Amino acid sequence: MTRDVRYDASPGMVIQAWRSAEDGLRLRVLGSDEEVRLQCRCGRCHWIVREQFAGGHVSLLVTCHSCGTRATYAMEGVTLPAP
């Protein structure tokens, strides 16, 4: 079973990969052996996702599809897509 993690429970978590699944946003987090599902304060797990590449850093920006709550996480091991 996938563990739910509230979006504000670990503000310093580093994301290695993400995928959208039927039951919500799944994240592979640095230091964890299993995927986690990101949960909003409103209880939903569905997010609008953007990757931002700026200044040599990659960030994952998420917005709750239901209530609009936003969060940003650092990403590691992600490279800029080829043009």
GILIN-V439314 format. One record per backbone hydrogen bond with DSSP energy under -1.0 kcal/mol. NH is the residue of the N-H (numbers start at 0). CO is the residue of the C=O. E is the energy in kcal/mol with one decimal. If there is no record, write none. Layout:
((NH CO E) (NH CO E))
This chain:
((4 36 -2.8) (6 38 -2.6) (8 5 -1.7) (12 9 -2.0) (14 73 -2.9) (15 27 -3.4) (16 27 -1.2) (18 25 -2.2) (20 23 -2.3) (23 20 -1.6) (24 44 -2.3) (25 18 -3.0) (26 35 -3.1) (27 16 -3.0) (29 13 -2.9) (31 28 -2.1) (35 26 -2.5) (36 2 -2.6) (37 24 -2.1) (38 4 -2.9) (39 43 -3.1) (42 39 -1.6) (47 62 -3.2) (49 60 -2.3) (51 58 -2.9) (53 56 -2.6) (56 53 -2.0) (58 51 -2.4) (59 72 -3.2) (60 49 -3.2) (61 70 -2.7) (62 47 -2.1) (63 68 -3.1) (64 45 -2.6) (67 63 -1.1) (70 61 -2.1) (72 59 -2.3) (74 57 -2.4) (75 14 -2.3))
